[in-house]
Amino acid sequence: MKIYLASRYERKNELIPIAHELEELGYTITSRWIYGTHDNISRLACAMEDLSDIDAAEAIILLSGHGDLKEPERGGRHFELGYASAIGKRCFILGERENVFHHLPWMHVYPTLKEIVQDLK
């Protein structure tokens, strides 16, 4: 199964071990952004790459929350989750709900990655 990982851009380093854990379990991670592909391209190119990566996935996992970051919100992760939901991808939230849309019945919210993996099977 192919999975897109979403979170605040500043938290991408927190997603790398999650990506590795999922890959060790046989999942393919489509999120190129977590490996630095956005560092030298335009914002339009970033957005188009992310949408392509979501299209290639069967599910999305959003790492919710802010972590220890104090920077202002930008919210791209919310668009990514909404886009994935609109095109019929399985939607998972790792952590807590952040907004009203996270209460939709097809948003699967779990406190741990282990619980998400159990639901993915």
Sequence and secondary structure as in RCSB ss.txt:
>XXXX:A:sequence
MKIYLASRYERKNELIPIAHELEELGYTITSRWIYGTHDNISRLACAMEDLSDIDAAEAIILLSGHGDLKEPERG
GRHFELGYASAIGKRCFILGERENVFHHLPWMHVYPTLKEIVQDLK
>XXXX:A:secstr
 EEEEE  GGGHHHHHHHHHHHHHTT EE  GGGGTTTTTS HHHHHHHHHHHHHH SEEEEE S TT  S    
HHHHHHHHHHHTT EEEEES   SGGGGSTTEEEESSHHHHHHHH 
